[in-house]
């Protein structure tokens, strides 16, 4: 009799344990809609959505490129493509550059330019600002003068004049396509030159600028080795883009077109 009672008690405990397990399994079931018959719902306690992991966090990949907003004014791309031409109405607020009588630069960023000039002079270099901000109308005058010079006695109304205008675009930037109108670019030399031959200029000055310009937010905008990408060979032309962008560009030896394309993949140069 005692053995029978003991057996019944054990079976009772086992039944209660099994019931608890079953109830626990039922509480964790999930209704999942599978493909097939419309509205078919299957209860399951083992279905896990592909790739689902509530504990896994997505890690942001740091590719080294500056985290910037390329649409901000200091990053504006300017060239002779219709999309990137500056309108004739574009006139930044400018201030006079230290050490000059009338050379102008964007007022918001001129402190960086002045600081770079003073640092270069403190390092023993002579700094001459050959060109800075230009208005749209002044750029137009420069362009028309070059086209007329090339055309000679051919009147601008003559259909042949357009051929010389196209040639002028390879020498003088077309109105609206110059960074000088943007107010963020300067041509830096050691003195005034009649012929712009880079090899004849102070190479020690340019070596200093190329090493330190990024510290003030500037880049060498049109280096000779990047002519095929930028369209221009003006190694004396420096452009403000901010310290973060300038540091990346100068350290990696890329031109601004290559930098800009990273943020706007559809950009063509």
Secondary structure, DSSP 8 states (H G I E B T S, - for coil): -HHHHHHHHHHHHHHHHHHHHHHHHHHT-EEEE-SSSTT-EEEESS---TT--TT--------SS----TTSGGG---SSSGGG---TT----EEE-TT-SS-EEETTTHHHHHHHHHHHHHTT---EEEE----HHHHHHHHHHHHHHHHTT--TTSTTHHHHHHHHTTTS--TT--HHHHT-EEEEESS--SS--GGGS-HHHHHHHHHHGGGGTEEEEE-GGGHHHHS--EEEEEEE--HHHHHHHHHHT--HHHHHHHH-TT---
